[in-house]
Amino acid sequence: MLIKDNKYTVEIEDLGHSGEGVAKIDGFTIFVAQGVPGDIVEIKITLLKKNYALGKIIKIIKASDSRVKPLCPLANTCGGCQVMHIDYKHQLKMKEKRVKDTLERIGKINTELLPIIGMENPYEYRNKAQMPVGVLDGKAILGFFKKGTHDIVDTDYCYIQAPINSEIIKLVKQYIESYKISVYDEKTGKGLLRHLVTKVAFKTGEIMVVLVTKSKKLAHTEQLVEMLLREVKGIKSIVQNINEKNTNVIMGDENIVLYGENKIVDYIGNLKFNISAQSFFQVNPVQTEILYKKALEYAELKGEERVIDIYCGIGTISLFLAQKAKKVVGVEIVESAIKDARENARINNINNAEFYTGRAEEVIPKLYENGFYAHVVVVDPPRKGCDEKVLETIVKMKPRRVVYVSCNPATLGRDLAYLEERGYKTVKVQPVDMFPHSAHVECIALLQRTNM
Ligand code: SAH
């Protein structure tokens, strides 16, 4: 029996879903923050529950071969990167293993698991940063939230962001200090400047800076605009977004354009996308392109197919596929995303893509009842996976192929098993590393109908 606050020596055997180390004592699971498989560490039990315990490393007795000193000095405090203390090659191996273990354990899926596609340069890959602003001892701080809290870790440089992000941080801090700009306090709901959001279009070089404020009355914006334009090349848009609510949602509905346009433009592959302050866009454009090319490859389109893209977001996958299909129908719950999808279709002169707003579990059965069928179905659901109604209707529609894009191996395993029991076979699963140094792993799976 383990005892709280006691110390134990353990070997870290595995990685948990959030990148924490997993050790066992007499079969009892202990999650050890910052533990790396292969480490032998002395830990102190900080929390003891019925089925698991949490342990804190007191001393590393023998470091795992995969342990490295993180490039970022804030890696252990900031909640952004969970596994930067693991060598990138090993991060990839561990993600691959997690996919394999999860699919085998949850779905009993026996399939071809392809080697994970990692990044050549696993740094500076993010095109968007959303950073809360605060004050500490009278000084403006700006950065990311500390692990599991809403305390801000003051950040001057983020190693996974496009480097220009740091320049913008520096200038906005200067602006706050020079003009004594009031800073929002989440606890009291008082103060003005809430968040700094930066967006960088990797293909076009266009940059957007968004200052999220509690009310409209932001002073000295001309000086801010002048300073940003002078110091940062490529700024196409500076926007003030007003969010009056006391919520965790970062942006409000109202935008005031302080400079330039209300949007920037980027490309994924040959497709053009308009990105506004609020609109969603994939944060790792390099890996997104790889992932969506896989979706296109797995869909094996010849030009005559009808395709449904379920959970389509701003229609990125739909538009990729529309170039090779007869018709694509996208379904998505967020109305503004559908508006963006239609706009993106228009600016790319794509006329064979149609988009519907609504819950997939309601829209898809309705489409089916109205006689709609598809040769190929693509799904890209949120972490909780596909609603059973959606899977049930896919089975009824009998598409030849299902392409499943997933950000959660556990629900992927569950849903693949459901489809395998009903006439489909998982041909292959390809993991793609969309978020180096985080614990996330994305997969794309191809299923084929067995009774053709
Ligand atoms: N492929 C998309 C991203 C998909 S992310 C792109 O490239 O933009 C998952 C999407 O599912 C999100 O856009 C989310 O808003 C949407 N979603 C979540 N629950 C849903 C539901 N019940 N019905 C339809 N869409 C849903």
Boltz pocket constraint, residues with backbone or C-beta under 6 A from the ligand:
constraints:
  - pocket:
      binder: B
      contacts: [[A, 282], [A, 311], [A, 312], [A, 313], [A, 314], [A, 315], [A, 316], [A, 317], [A, 331], [A, 332], [A, 333], [A, 334], [A, 337], [A, 358], [A, 359], [A, 360], [A, 361], [A, 380], [A, 381], [A, 382]]
      max_distance: 6.0
